[in-house]
Amino acid sequence: MRLSKFGDTLSQGSGIFSLMEDLGSALRENPDMLFLGGGNPARIPQVEAALQQALQDVLNDPLKAQPMLGVYQAPAGDTALLDELAALFNREFQWGLTRRNLALANGSQSAFFVLFNLLAGEGADGVSRHIQLPLVPEYLGYSELGLAENFYRADRPAIELAGEHQFKYHVDFETFQVDPNSAALCVSRPTNPTGNVITDAEMAQLDAEAQKHGVPLIVDGAYGTPFPEIIFTDATPSWNDNTVLVLSLSKLGLPGVRTAVVIASEPLIESFARANTVLSLAAGNVGPAIARQLIASEQLLALGREAIAPFYYERATQTVTLLEQALQGLPFRIHKPEGAIFLWLWLEGLPITSEQLYQRLKARGVLVISGHHFFPGLNKPWRHQHECLRLSYGQPMEVVARAIIILADEVRAAYRTE
Ligand SMILES: Cc1ncc(COP(=O)(O)O)c(C=O)c1O
């Protein structure tokens, strides 16, 4: 079979695909694997009940059920939902939105594909522009989205050490500059994989730099504010005409409905909706129908604040305690758990690579993710890339606890014998 360059780019070199395959086959071979690898949201009974009730309410109302199943929506998505979201955000945050600032997509992953390729790549002026990541580690799902070469440029972060066993990444403003050929800046907040929440001050500075250079600032709010609000620290939701805020229903507990919302300037939304129509014809209706119910019952923002964030905060705290006990005496640090559903473990001076550690753990029935996958666009080698692991804490606590005992054993052995 002969594939196009597009075909090769999307189907062959995909790190995210081989990682998912590897995780999937490990789970098939050993269904009892202790799975700290995935990004699936945890099961929270109260949240599941609220979401199922919202769907049931739609199904019970023929005036809602029929259009949910039987109607193609407009290019930017369900107009009623766009109006309600604009009103909600204006009421809560005074963002001054109209429906023309919003578009729906089938999940934020596909929204990023469209957004990134609308902005970066070769321009009509012949200049190649890239997506600039002001700091890495960053979401590995971005890696293969770009249809042009050298699609990302990334900067190393500054590292703030905190206490004996914690640290936090910051944008390194000593060195950070918007590149001349930057098409847009992009950050996930909270960040997958680290649980970092870029501070309000850093966001303000990135926003100012982006505006000064006339490039949009894309904020990936998959875990962020105002929903699903998986944030354990102060973080103000912000938007202006130069910001592209991408929100998703997935981590609210609805990864199966594939629904995301893009909030941006009118011209960008217009281009996005047109491109998305070419690719998808229309956004699906199930997620938007559930979202409308949640807005009507005032749960869209409340579920995150009142049920989801407290659940993950408790999980994060318990997991940190277990790690600190199990890794005692080793040179480990954990990124400050500020949000999202992961912990990021840094094993400084680890004598083997994180990929080797991943393999050893897999052989012992524990699945984590090696940190080296999370540095898209960082061209210069950096040892730190091979010293970190991402651990999800969405699984039941007894699974997390058993995994940590094995993890600590392997880490100890690696430091001892190499
Ligand atoms: C940071 C980040 N952005 C985007 C996505 C894509 O999510 P979805 O396509 O389900 O909205 C994920 C998924 O895990 C993520 O972690």
The ligand as an SDF file (V2000), in Angstrom:
LIG
                    3D

 16 16  0  0  0  0  0  0  0  0999 V2000
   -4.3160   18.1120   28.0760 C   0  0  0  0  0  0  0  0  0  0  0  0
   -5.2850   17.3920   27.2000 C   0  0  0  0  0  0  0  0  0  0  0  0
   -5.8150   18.0360   26.1570 N   0  0  0  0  0  0  0  0  0  0  0  0
   -6.7080   17.4490   25.3470 C   0  0  0  0  0  0  0  0  0  0  0  0
   -7.1040   16.1450   25.5500 C   0  0  0  0  0  0  0  0  0  0  0  0
   -8.0900   15.5290   24.6100 C   0  0  0  0  0  0  0  0  0  0  0  0
   -9.2980   15.2440   25.2480 O   0  0  0  0  0  0  0  0  0  0  0  0
  -10.6910   15.0510   24.5150 P   0  0  0  0  0  0  0  0  0  0  0  0
  -10.4230   14.8420   23.0350 O   0  0  0  0  0  0  0  0  0  0  0  0
  -11.3110   13.8620   25.1540 O   0  0  0  0  0  0  0  0  0  0  0  0
  -11.4820   16.3180   24.7360 O   0  0  0  0  0  0  0  0  0  0  0  0
   -6.5890   15.4230   26.6290 C   0  0  0  0  0  0  0  0  0  0  0  0
   -6.9900   14.0150   26.8630 C   0  0  0  0  0  0  0  0  0  0  0  0
   -6.5880   13.3500   27.7640 O   0  0  0  0  0  0  0  0  0  0  0  0
   -5.6550   16.0670   27.4770 C   0  0  0  0  0  0  0  0  0  0  0  0
   -5.1040   15.4190   28.5230 O   0  0  0  0  0  0  0  0  0  0  0  0
  1  2  1  0
  2  3  1  0
  2 15  2  0
  3  4  2  0
  4  5  1  0
  5  6  1  0
  5 12  2  0
  6  7  1  0
  7  8  1  0
  8  9  2  0
  8 10  1  0
  8 11  1  0
 12 13  1  0
 12 15  1  0
 13 14  2  0
 15 16  1  0
M  END
$$$$
